[in-house]
Amino acid sequence: MPRVVVDVMPKPEILDPQGKAVLGALPRLGFSGVTDVRQGKRFELEFEGELTEQVLAEVRQMAETLLSNPVIEDFTISVETPVAAVEAVE
Amino acid sequence: MKIGVVTFPGSLDDVDAQRAVRLGGHEAVALWHGDHDLRGVDAVVLPGGFSYGDYLRCGAISRFSPVMTEVIEAAHRGMPVLGICNGFQILCESHLLPGALIRNDHRKFVCRDQRLRIENTATPWTSAYDQGAEITIVLKNGEGGFVADADTLDRLEGEGRVVARYLEVNPNGSMRDIAGITNERGNVVGLMPHPEHSVEELTGSGADGLGFFTSLAAAVLS
């Protein structure tokens, strides 16, 4: 089954208090060297059948209208090859 | 006047808003998120709370509820709409108001009596106040930080569309201390603090919020 992944991230200029909280917690756990953390959302959309250009255009629409708020967030869309298919190729 | 108050799953302040509407001298009409029906009301209040559990983003799912289709259409025709807190978030997600509301910069939920200045008294929700009036009403939010790009902020300020501004303390990191804004036409107002909780002396925070609910009659009659 094809899977489309939509990653949504707060725009660089938008304050990300959650990312800041994670950044603050890392040194307390003994992890050093991280200079910034941004927290976003990942959506995995499963489809039946083939991923046509039309389906991808629809995903774009979903991302613009519901999955992200374009005022404060950017998104990227990627198609994930199912693990089974990768094994079959090898 | 008949003023509708929408109840979404997760609304908290709908009953207080209905009460404030009645104290303001109007008939409160309960509206349901799942109905394509405004039941003949003259104005709509979107109350505070955590509609749809704040899932995805605050207000993001409510925006697509059946009743919001009607509210958005009515707002475009000029019907007065007031969104309080979660209602403000829904109005931004609906693109009836510009900008967005993000998590408080200090990351904590804030609950306090907040001092505000009313900077636009031309809206149907604020006409009962004197220009520049300083009031104190309840504020309670976790994601109340108003953000917009610089051009939008400049336009809001330039066109006098900042309805209310935080005084003394900026409680949530809102840009330019903005507590409430209106649309170009002036009929849609979004406000992060809660005037509906400050309508009676009995309950502690005073009655400074009542003006939001008495303004309508004056605005419509004038």
Interface residues (C-beta under 8 A of the other chain):
Chain A: P10 E13 I14 L15 P17 Q18 K20 A21 L66 L67 N69 V71 I72
Chain B: L56 R57 A60 F64 C92 E93 P98 G99 A100 I102 R103 N104 D105 H106 R107 G145 V147 A148 D149 G173
